[in-house]
Amino acid sequence: MKKFLSLSFIAALLFTSSLPALAKEQTQNGEKNQGHHRGFGCMKKGFIMGGMFDRILGDKESIQDKVLVNKAHITEINGNTIKIKIEDKDYTIDASSAKIVCQAKGVCDISKIKVGDRLNAIGTRGENDTIKAEHIVVFTEEQMQKIEEKMNNSSVGEIKSVDEANKTVTVETNNHGEQTIKVNEDTKIYKKPHEESSFSDLQIGKKIWIKGVWDKVTNAFSKITRIIISK
């Protein structure tokens, strides 16, 4: 399908930066199991990003076995070939037919990409650790660090316990594991769509979105500014 690379695709790839980067592989009998490498995985319908990619690719195009490359380091560029490293593993990106967005600002060509940049991509996996890319978004290392810092300041998750006396809530989050957060007079609580709420609506089993200040030293939220409760 020929379709202009939309901002929704950029948002999708940005969002993947906050996801656990675990592979979802399909075995020969069609079952799913978790796999081989952080930062590299096969997208399946029904997986957490499935609906978003369905909208990008269109109803008639399947996302079955699409490969997601997440926050890879670019180590070499040669013509339409980009070599990347994910942890200690090397892969080769075939970008010959890919739509490329540089620094989330607009469509560009491969000449604008530099060694040391970071790369997110969607495509299909070939032989010898080669990925035929369909869409690529490239960021500088500085930009990626700012994105990661911003994403660290928010989480989504499920409430596991509530302490009414101490005004704390324990949440199993998507990106920071289990966190106990403190709610005070400066914390704004809403129900979707932005209907004002209160601590009493924070109940076990509820899904919530948290925004605050993430402390890298303590690996905890030092302040919670907003909570949105999903209905």
Order of alpha helices (4+ residues) and beta strands (2+ residues): alpha-beta-beta-beta-alpha-beta-beta-beta-beta-beta-beta-beta-alpha-beta-beta-beta-beta-beta-beta-beta
